[in-house]
Amino acid sequence: QVQLVESGGGLVQTGDSLRLSCAASGRTSSRYAMGWFRQAPGKEREFVAVISSSGARTYYTDSVKGRFTISRDNAKNTVYLQMNSLKPADTAVYYCSAGEYSSGNEAEYDYWGQGTQVTVSS
């Protein structure tokens, strides 16, 4: 069993930066690929980024490439999402997830956090 707790969300202005953190508990949490998803009001949850268990591979959705960076510190059981040049379109609840594979499909993730709100004002 893996428990995930996100933090770092907030209200920022267009162009600002935020760093989200996801603290994982559980002895085997470092063996999982870790993903970030987001859900904007009235929309379905969408894939944002994923990092492999070792941290060697990362994948991003096109809309955040060059602006967001996913990383992990397995010694601290924590995954990060550095978000730069934020836009109002990035406004959403951001969820951390853990799964066996580095996938953009949320159905392949076994564990989810409660989410953290990110609001970007224009």
For each residue, the residues with C-beta under 8 A, 3 or more apart:
1: 26 111
2: 24 25 26 28 29 32 98 110 111
3: 24 25 26 111
4: 22 23 24 96 97 98 111 112 113
5: 22 23 25 113 114
6: 9 20 21 22 94 95 96 113 114 115 116
7: 20 21 22 23 116
8: 18 19 20 21 116
9: 6 18 20 94 116 117 118
10: 18 117 118 119
11: 119 121
12: 16 17 18 86 118 119 120 121
13: 16 120 121 122
14: 86 87 88 120 121 122
15: 85 86
16: 12 13 86 120
17: 12 82 83 84 85 86
18: 8 9 10 12 83 86 118
19: 8 80 81 82 83
20: 6 7 8 9 36 80 81 83 94 96 116 118
21: 6 7 8 78 79 80
22: 4 5 6 7 34 36 78 79 80 81 96 113
23: 4 5 7 76 77 78
24: 2 3 4 29 30 32 34 77 78 79 96 98
25: 2 3 5 29 77
26: 1 2 3 29
27:
28: 2 31 32
29: 2 24 25 26 32 77 98
30: 24 53 74 77
31: 28 53
32: 2 24 28 29 53 98 99 100 110 111
33: 50 51 52 53 98 99 100 101 102 103
34: 22 24 50 51 53 70 72 79 96 97 98
35: 47 48 49 50 51 96 97 98 99 102 103 104 106 109
36: 20 22 48 49 50 70 79 81 94 95 96 97
37: 45 46 47 48 94 95 97 106
38: 45 46 48 90 92 93 94 95 118
39: 43 44 45 46 92 93 95 115
40: 43 89 91 92
41: 91 92
42:
43: 39 40 46 92
44: 39
45: 37 38 39 95 106
46: 37 38 39 43 61
47: 35 37 50 61 104 105 106
48: 35 36 37 38 60 61 64 68 81 94
49: 35 36 58 59 60 61 64 68 70 81
50: 33 34 35 36 47 58 59 70 102 103 104
51: 33 34 35 55 57 58 70 71 72 79 102
52: 33 55 56 57 58 102
53: 30 31 32 33 34
54: 57
55: 51 52 58 71 72 74
56: 52
57: 51 52 54 102
58: 49 50 51 52 55 69 70
59: 49 50 102 104
60: 48 49 64 65 68 70
61: 46 47 48 49 64 65 104
62: 65
63: 89
64: 48 49 60 61 67 68 83 90
65: 60 61 62 68
66:
67: 64 83 84 85 86
68: 48 49 60 64 65 81 82 83 84
69: 58 80 81 82 84
70: 34 36 49 50 51 58 60 79 80 81 82
71: 51 55 79 80 82
72: 34 51 55 78 79 80
73: 76 77 78 80
74: 30 55 77
75:
76: 23 73
77: 23 24 25 29 30 73 74
78: 21 22 23 24 72 73
79: 21 22 24 34 36 51 70 71 72 96
80: 19 20 21 22 69 70 71 72 73
81: 19 20 22 36 48 49 68 69 70 94
82: 17 19 68 69 70 71
83: 17 18 19 20 64 67 68 86 90 118
84: 17 67 68 69
85: 15 17 67
86: 12 14 15 16 17 18 67 83 90 118 120
87: 14 90 120
88: 14 91 120 121 122
89: 40 63 120
90: 38 64 83 86 87 118 120
91: 40 41 88 118 119 120
92: 38 39 40 41 43 117 118
93: 38 39 115 116 117 118
94: 6 9 20 36 37 38 48 81 115 116 117 118
95: 6 36 37 38 39 45 112 113 114 115
96: 4 6 20 22 24 34 35 36 79 112 113
97: 4 34 35 36 37 106 109 111 112 113
98: 2 4 24 29 32 33 34 35 109 110 111
99: 32 33 35 103 108 109 110 111
100: 32 33 108 110
101: 33 108
102: 33 35 50 51 52 57 59
103: 33 35 50 99 108 109
104: 35 47 50 59 61
105: 47 108
106: 35 37 45 47 97 109
107:
108: 99 100 101 103 105
109: 35 97 98 99 103 106 112
110: 2 32 98 99 100
111: 1 2 3 4 32 97 98 99
112: 4 95 96 97 109
113: 4 5 6 22 95 96 97 116
114: 5 6 95
115: 6 39 93 94 95
116: 6 7 8 9 20 93 94 113
117: 9 10 92 93 94
118: 9 10 12 18 20 38 83 86 90 91 92 93 94
119: 10 11 12 91
120: 12 13 14 16 86 87 88 89 90 91
121: 11 12 13 14 88
122: 13 14 88
